[in-house]
Structures are given as structure tokens and as C-alpha cells.
Amino acid sequence: MPLALLRRPDPDHLEVQHEGARFRIALRRRPTARRITLRVSAATGEVVITLPSRTAVTTAQRFAESHAGWVATRLARLPERVIFEPGASLPLRGEPHRVRLSGMRGGVRIERDAGEPVIAVACEPAHAARRIRDFLTREARRDLLEAVESYAPRLGQRPIRITLRDTRSRWGSCTARGELNFSWRLILAPPMVLDYLVAHEMAHLREMNHSPRFWALLGELCPNVDAAEAWLKRNGSSLHRYG
């Protein structure tokens, strides 16, 4: 009987300890992997260990245990998560807004309280997180559509569809069919960042690559390429701490 058939199924995770704290590490196998790798997602805080096809789980466990201190340090450096709840401070278009419950009717709206911008949510506290998420997604869609409409006449092209998702690795993408996909979390960034991402993906409607012609076209469309990319490099991962 082949050895592969005798091997027990892999566990879905490993556990390690460091200075009294226990950490859960998701286990993945990748046929193309040549060595064990360990990473901590800045977006989600998930710890993942990836193994080549033939590496034993016991070897992975020893590797994880030898790096438990590294895992603890990386997790400690991640920004604290901010839950969508009353009292939380959320960036809306890059400007901090405090979340406040405001009665039972009226949906979600932007107000000012002694000059401070407020996201006023009218609902039961248990429903606040969903209401805020829906509100942010609607605002993101509105800003994205406005940006698309500003670039479409200059390109002479429009996307066939725009989809919002909660992506982890990409802020935007363009399919060969002309569909644009964006992260709703762009509404948390300064407006120039959302505008740049729209220009970037709209440019792909004409140039489905990152050739010099693509970058030249993008530079003609958007004056803030360097500033927006620098902002995303510095702050992009922090947008995943909300919600």
C-alpha cells in the first residue's frame, strides 16, 4: 500500500505556547512549497504554517514551537482591533468619526457633536455592527461609482460591472471581461486613495498589464499615484483592523 494512503489526515491547526500564552497556527500544505514557511497576516492576525507535500506534521510542530517567540512578537505588534460598536472611532474617508447610538429610527447618518464628526446609528445595540458595515459599504459604492464616472469619458470605456468585497490581498482588480472589483474598506482611507485605485483599475480596461504604457496612462489619469501608493504601503494593512 502506498505510503501516502497510510498517512493520517493533517490536523487543521497546530498549537504552541510562549510565556504562558497559547497560539493557534493554521496548517496548510502546498505541493509547490520547497520548505516550511510561517507567516502572520497583518490583515487578519491569522498565523499560518505552510508545508511541502512530504513534510511530516511532527516536523512542522517542532518548527512552530521553535518560532513561538517570533509568533508572539509579531502578534503583539499588530494594531488593536476596533469593533463596530458605540464609542468606537472609525476613519470615514480618512477622518476619525465616533460611533454613537441615536434612538431607534433614522438609519445611519453623519452628524456633528460639538464639532466632532459622529456616525449616528439608530438601532438596537446588538444590530449596530451590521448597520455600520452596511452603511460603510453603501458609502464606498457611491464614491467608487462617482470616481468611475469621472474617468470613463476620458478613457472612452466603462466597466461592465462593479463589485465590492472584503478582500485581503488586493484593494482592487480588473477582469478580462471588464469587471472591476474593490474592497469596501477603501471608504476608510483618504479620498485620494480610493480615487487612485479606481484610476488604476480603469486603466486596466485599456492596458491589462503593468507595462510602461499602463503606467503612462495611469499617470495621465491620476496625479496622485505616488502619494496614494505610499499611503497604502504605510497604512493599508491597518484598514483591516476595523470591524
Helices and strands as residue ranges (DSSP letters): H 3-6, E 13-18, E 21-29, E 37-40, E 47-51, H 57-66, H 68-77, E 89-92, E 95-101, E 108-113, E 116-121, G 125-127, H 128-155, E 161-165, E 172-174, E 179-183, G 184-188, H 191-203, H 212-221, H 225-235, G 236-241
